[in-house]
Amino acid sequence: MQTVFGTVRFQIFIGIGPAAAVDRYLSGVSRDVATDVTLTPFRLTLAHHPGTARPAPPGSQSFWVADASGTRASLSWTVTDGSYRVVAMNTDGTAAVSFNAQLGLTIPHMFAIGVGLLTGGIVLVLLAGFLLASGIRAQPRSPNAGSRHGVPDQVRSTPGPSAQAGQVPHPEIPAHDAPASTSTADP
């Protein structure tokens, strides 16, 4: 994460610290806390916490995991596990802080992740095309190939007499169109 604060008239301090330590440091101090950020359109919702205490200069605190100060402060920090707070304040701890800020986020291996997802998508599209083409070119079933309801002819009972075991089909009916022979004799 990289944060750049625009030029200001006063020295500004930006720091990132563990949430519990920052909360202790700012206890009783008048401050605004960002509670929601909307990007489109950009809107920052702030909640005001009143207080009368004046904090010690932030640069004198040892709990910051990353900090920078100046009229054009820039801070880079690698995100780690845990709960952290980003603090922007005057270097002397006085009230009335005003600044412009930019926030950038770099995701490691993003290019490799994108290439992997793109490759996986292409493979799935090719597989879908192959399955579609195979289904379209499949030979249609003949009407006598099986039941309309998905039950094979051998299981379904047929009305009328069935051919006896060993009986030769009628000569006018081709062999592949002859009824399937079934035997009910006990072995």
RADA-V760571 format. One record per residue. RES is the residue in three letters. PHI is phi in degrees with one decimal (999 if undefined). BURIAL is b if it has 16 or more other ideal C-beta (glycine too) atoms within 10 Angstrom, else e. Layout:
res = <RES/RES>
phi = <PHI/PHI>
burial = <BURIAL/BURIAL>
This chain:
res = <MET/GLN/THR/VAL/PHE/GLY/THR/VAL/ARG/PHE/GLN/ILE/PHE/ILE/GLY/ILE/GLY/PRO/ALA/ALA/ALA/VAL/ASP/ARG/TYR/LEU/SER/GLY/VAL/SER/ARG/ASP/VAL/ALA/THR/ASP/VAL/THR/LEU/THR/PRO/PHE/ARG/LEU/THR/LEU/ALA/HIS/HIS/PRO/GLY/THR/ALA/ARG/PRO/ALA/PRO/PRO/GLY/SER/GLN/SER/PHE/TRP/VAL/ALA/ASP/ALA/SER/GLY/THR/ARG/ALA/SER/LEU/SER/TRP/THR/VAL/THR/ASP/GLY/SER/TYR/ARG/VAL/VAL/ALA/MET/ASN/THR/ASP/GLY/THR/ALA/ALA/VAL/SER/PHE/ASN/ALA/GLN/LEU/GLY/LEU/THR/ILE/PRO/HIS/MET/PHE/ALA/ILE/GLY/VAL/GLY/LEU/LEU/THR/GLY/GLY/ILE/VAL/LEU/VAL/LEU/LEU/ALA/GLY/PHE/LEU/LEU/ALA/SER/GLY/ILE/ARG/ALA/GLN/PRO/ARG/SER/PRO/ASN/ALA/GLY/SER/ARG/HIS/GLY/VAL/PRO/ASP/GLN/VAL/ARG/SER/THR/PRO/GLY/PRO/SER/ALA/GLN/ALA/GLY/GLN/VAL/PRO/HIS/PRO/GLU/ILE/PRO/ALA/HIS/ASP/ALA/PRO/ALA/SER/THR/SER/THR/ALA/ASP/PRO>
phi = <999/-127.6/-123.4/-125.2/-99.6/-65.9/-62.0/-128.4/-77.3/-113.0/-69.8/-117.1/-115.2/-124.7/-149.1/-122.4/-143.2/-58.2/-54.5/-64.1/-68.3/-65.6/-62.5/-65.6/-63.2/-95.8/-61.1/81.9/-96.1/-67.7/-158.9/-109.7/-120.3/-71.3/-108.0/-157.9/-130.2/-112.7/-89.8/-128.4/-74.1/-64.9/-151.0/-111.2/-97.7/-114.8/-115.9/-88.4/-111.8/-72.7/-177.3/-122.5/-72.0/-113.1/-73.5/-65.8/-53.0/-62.8/-65.1/-85.3/-87.7/-98.9/-85.4/-65.0/-88.3/-155.9/-156.3/-155.2/-150.0/140.3/-80.6/-138.5/-75.9/-133.2/-134.5/-120.2/-149.2/-87.4/-63.0/-125.4/-67.6/132.2/-109.7/-127.3/-125.2/-101.4/-122.7/-125.7/-156.0/-67.3/-64.6/-93.0/84.8/-75.7/-80.2/64.9/-95.3/-141.8/-164.3/-110.2/-135.5/-128.0/-128.1/-122.6/-130.4/-112.2/-102.5/-62.0/63.4/-63.0/-63.6/-63.9/-63.0/-63.1/-64.5/-62.8/-66.2/-63.5/-62.7/-60.8/-64.2/-63.6/-61.8/-65.3/-64.9/-64.4/-63.2/-62.3/-62.6/-62.5/-65.5/-64.2/-63.4/-64.5/-68.4/-71.2/-85.4/-63.0/-69.8/-68.5/-74.8/-73.0/-59.6/-94.3/-74.7/172.7/-72.6/-69.6/-101.2/84.7/-103.2/-61.6/-58.8/-65.8/-89.0/-76.3/-80.9/-110.5/-70.8/87.6/-73.0/-103.7/-67.3/-80.0/-59.6/84.4/-76.9/-89.2/-61.9/-58.1/-62.6/-76.6/-95.4/-60.8/-60.6/-75.6/-98.8/-70.3/-61.6/-68.7/-83.8/-129.0/-121.2/-112.8/-73.6/-78.3/-73.3>
burial = <e/e/b/b/b/e/e/b/e/e/e/b/b/b/b/b/b/e/e/e/b/b/e/e/b/b/e/e/b/e/b/e/e/e/e/e/e/e/e/e/e/e/e/e/e/e/e/e/e/e/e/e/e/e/b/e/e/b/e/e/b/e/e/b/e/b/b/b/b/e/e/e/b/e/b/e/b/e/e/e/e/e/e/b/b/b/b/b/b/b/e/e/b/e/e/e/e/e/b/e/e/e/e/e/e/e/e/e/e/e/e/e/e/e/e/e/e/e/e/e/e/e/e/e/e/e/e/e/e/e/e/e/e/e/e/e/e/e/e/e/e/e/e/e/e/e/e/e/e/e/e/e/e/e/e/e/e/e/e/e/e/e/e/e/e/e/e/e/e/e/e/e/e/e/e/e/e/e/e/e/e/e/e/e/e/e/e>
